Amino acid sequence: MQSPTGEPRDLTGTRMELEVGPVAHGGHCVARWDGQVVFVRHTLPGERIVAEITEGREGDRFLRADAVEVLEAAPGRVEPRCPVARPGGCGGCDFQHASLATQRELLGAVVSEQLSRLAGLEREVTVRPPLDDSAPDGLGWRTRVTFAATDDGTLGLRRHRSHAIVPLDDCPIASRDLPDVLSLPWPAARVTAVAGSDGDALAAAYDVRGELPPLEATGVLSDGRTVHGRGWVRETVSGRSFKVSGAGFWQVHPDAATTLVDAVMRAAAPKAGERVADLYAGAGLFSAFLGEAVGPEGAVISVEGDAQASRDARRNLSDLPQATLIHGDVSRALSLGHVGERCDVVVLDPPRTGARAKVVRAIAALGPRTVVYVACDPAALARDVRTFAELGYTLGDLEAYALFPMTHHVECVALLEPVGP
Ligand SMILES: C[S@@+](CC[C@H](N)C(=O)[O-])C[C@H]1O[C@@H](n2cnc3c(N)ncnc32)[C@H](O)[C@@H]1O
């Protein structure tokens, strides 16, 4: 049916009863209504619900909806721990209504589905909690949170697929060690709160339009410049210390760095004297342990695009003369031959967009015996795995970790090896 203007009818606000099908990538489940696909949040596979359309018109490829009433609950359903983790509330969490075991099942199903659909591979994927999980209830783990500020300086998080800010006086998944930024007004567009593993805490405010409030923290930054204290935190991983400046990239779960270093080192199995590339190296987390393993006869070539992260990495790797840091774009560094002509092992940990075909082709051209792909997006991983397969690299072990409890994010560590002798 068309609206009086001749446009397809806007279905926002329409309610209907739905049987909910499987989980899909992005924190929602799939249902069907009147021949249309509906992506529904706040529900679980197998539930019967009343859904309310939040986005979409008749004839659209798909609609978006929230479950506003649960008529038959799935066994994994629990009461959300956060009062704003609900339809129309905060968009930060996707799965507060699921037990942690159910969340891990959902994440495993998503990784399997992405591998099947985008890489043509059938795999059962088991998602595990981080090693020595210090947040076994899935709360109080997030050591880096970027809050948005309203015009009057109140901090909060954005609603799902919206610019609207939900004001917060607490965020249950945030680390209790974060500086208390939520109790103060901030004349800024956004504020990142950071807690380092060694007890440092800082706040970085961006698009600042006034004087920053007094905050008890190791450091306070304004638009990247330190205005109080020091502008970096220290992170310790397996006895090694790392400096991470400002709100620069570091894994957000306190056990994530240890978990990923363990998984990467087991998959890469670097030997003394080998030549290893660490692409998208951040502050040098993997490079440090790879460098220790290959020893002074070996080499680690780390590539990182962010200037501050590169400076941190250079400093964090300064005790390892076998480590060389290249500051620049990975694709450019590979195509200019800066990583060299061959590598025994390549570790890559790209951003959410993945490495993409050009970088994958350049990695394969280095002829590594092993590629270890650390992925924060299973769709990007699956697409790149497909490209690797076309170049003769098949997927071996794949480990998956729930390093972002209550959200749809999942971290994978995939081993790729050349086929045949
Ligand atoms: C997911 S983080 C991984 C960092 C590091 N492996 C870790 O675990 O701490 C991705 C890193 O890639 C960097 N990056 C993103 N795109 C890049 C590009 N095209 N070239 C080089 N570095 C890039 C980002 O600055 C970020 O530090």
Ligand as a Chemical Component Dictionary entry (heavy atoms), coordinates in Angstrom:
data_LIG
# 
_chem_comp.id                   LIG 
_chem_comp.type                 NON-POLYMER 
_chem_comp.pdbx_formal_charge   0 
_chem_comp.three_letter_code    LIG 
# 
loop_
_chem_comp_atom.comp_id 
_chem_comp_atom.atom_id 
_chem_comp_atom.alt_atom_id 
_chem_comp_atom.type_symbol 
_chem_comp_atom.charge 
_chem_comp_atom.model_Cartn_x 
_chem_comp_atom.model_Cartn_y 
_chem_comp_atom.model_Cartn_z 
_chem_comp_atom.pdbx_ordinal 
LIG C1  C1  C 0  42.767 -3.214 15.874 1  
LIG S1  S1  S 1  44.091 -2.110 16.141 2  
LIG C2  C2  C 0  45.376 -3.255 16.507 3  
LIG C3  C3  C 0  46.530 -2.762 17.321 4  
LIG C4  C4  C 0  47.429 -3.786 17.988 5  
LIG N1  N1  N 0  47.605 -4.982 17.200 6  
LIG C5  C5  C 0  46.900 -4.139 19.366 7  
LIG O1  O1  O 0  46.324 -5.230 19.548 8  
LIG O2  O2  O -1 47.066 -3.326 20.281 9  
LIG C6  C6  C 0  44.406 -1.582 14.523 10 
LIG C7  C7  C 0  45.532 -0.597 14.361 11 
LIG O3  O3  O 0  45.718 -0.380 12.967 12 
LIG C8  C8  C 0  45.995 0.987  12.737 13 
LIG N2  N2  N 0  45.594 1.220  11.332 14 
LIG C9  C9  C 0  44.334 1.328  10.835 15 
LIG N3  N3  N 0  44.370 1.432  9.500  16 
LIG C10 C10 C 0  45.676 1.389  9.128  17 
LIG C11 C11 C 0  46.343 1.423  7.884  18 
LIG N4  N4  N 0  45.664 1.517  6.733  19 
LIG N5  N5  N 0  47.690 1.337  7.873  20 
LIG C12 C12 C 0  48.380 1.238  9.038  21 
LIG N6  N6  N 0  47.796 1.176  10.250 22 
LIG C13 C13 C 0  46.453 1.250  10.296 23 
LIG C14 C14 C 0  45.225 1.739  13.796 24 
LIG O4  O4  O 0  45.832 2.990  14.066 25 
LIG C15 C15 C 0  45.311 0.769  14.990 26 
LIG O5  O5  O 0  46.414 1.082  15.796 27 
# 
loop_
_chem_comp_bond.comp_id 
_chem_comp_bond.atom_id_1 
_chem_comp_bond.atom_id_2 
_chem_comp_bond.value_order 
_chem_comp_bond.pdbx_ordinal 
LIG C1  S1  SING 1  
LIG S1  C2  SING 2  
LIG S1  C6  SING 3  
LIG C2  C3  SING 4  
LIG C3  C4  SING 5  
LIG C4  N1  SING 6  
LIG C4  C5  SING 7  
LIG C5  O1  DOUB 8  
LIG C5  O2  SING 9  
LIG C6  C7  SING 10 
LIG C7  O3  SING 11 
LIG C7  C15 SING 12 
LIG O3  C8  SING 13 
LIG C8  N2  SING 14 
LIG C8  C14 SING 15 
LIG N2  C9  SING 16 
LIG N2  C13 SING 17 
LIG C9  N3  DOUB 18 
LIG N3  C10 SING 19 
LIG C10 C11 SING 20 
LIG C10 C13 DOUB 21 
LIG C11 N4  SING 22 
LIG C11 N5  DOUB 23 
LIG N5  C12 SING 24 
LIG C12 N6  DOUB 25 
LIG N6  C13 SING 26 
LIG C14 O4  SING 27 
LIG C14 C15 SING 28 
LIG C15 O5  SING 29 
# 
